[in-house]
Amino acid sequence: MPCRGAAWIDTALMTVRLIRAGHTPTQAETWAQQIPAWTAAPPHAVTAFAQAVADRSDELARQAPAPHRQPLADAARAWANHRLGKPHAAAQGSQP
């Protein structure tokens, strides 16, 4: 989906995919630390983005269900909860 945005957004979206694939949010963010744009990102902006991705993913999973949407929504919510310091369970449906 081509669009303009902060340089770290591609990395942020990849963290959701890594969580969906079975990694923990901490593991996904540890991987992201290798990306210079990620390390330069304002933490509050990354957290706000994580929350927005989780909210939008939940909405899409409800409004237009498809087999891949709920597992991605679960992964996005796990990441947002991690960023917000909320307890979270492992992403549901995290098996490919």
N, C-alpha and C positions, 0 to 999 in steps of 0.2 A: 504494500500500500504506500505508494510514493507520496511524501508530504514533507513539509519543512518542520523542523523541531530542534530541540537541544541535541547536541552530539551524543549524549548519553542515553537517549531514548531507545535506540536499537538494543543496547546492552540491557536496559531495564526490561524490555519485552522478552529478551532471551532468558532472563532470570525466571520468568513465568514458565517458559518452555522447559527449562531445566527442572523446575519444581514439578511440573506435569510429568516429566520423565522419571521422577522418583527421588530427586535430590531434595534435601532440606532447604529452606530459605537461607540458612547460614551457609551451606555449601554453595548454593547458587551465587550468593553475594561474594563469597570468597573467590569464586571463578571470575566474577565481574571486576574484582580488584586488579586484574591484569590489564584492564582497559583504561588508558590514560583519561579518556573523557569521563569515565565513571568516577574515577578518583577525584576529579575536579568538580563533579556535580555537587550542588548545594544539597546537603542531606534533607532539609525540609522540602525541597522541590521533589526529590526522589520519593519521599514518603507521600506527598500529595499526589504524585503520579500513580504510585502503587494503589492508593485508595481509589482514585478515579478509574483505574483499570479494573479493579475488583468490582466496583459498583456497576460499571458498564458491562463487564462480563456476566455478572449476575442477571442484569436486565436482558441481555441477549439470550442467555440460557432459558429464561422464562418466556420471552416473547417469540423466539424463533428456535425452538429446540432442535438440536442436531446432535448426533453421537459425540462429537468432539467438544461441544460447548460447555457442558457441565463439568467435565474434568478440567478444562482450562479455567472456568470460573472458580472451581475449588482451589486450584493452584494459585490463582491471582489473589483469592481471599487469604490463603495461608501466608502469602508474601506480605500483603497489606497488614495482616495481624502481627506478623513478625516485626515489620517496620514500626508499628504503633505500640509494640511491647505487650500485645495481648496474647494470652495463651491460645494456642491453636493445635489442632490435630493434624496429622499428616494429610496431605491433599488426598481427597477421595478419588478413586479411579485413577491413581497415578501409574497404572500399568498401561503401556502402549497398546 
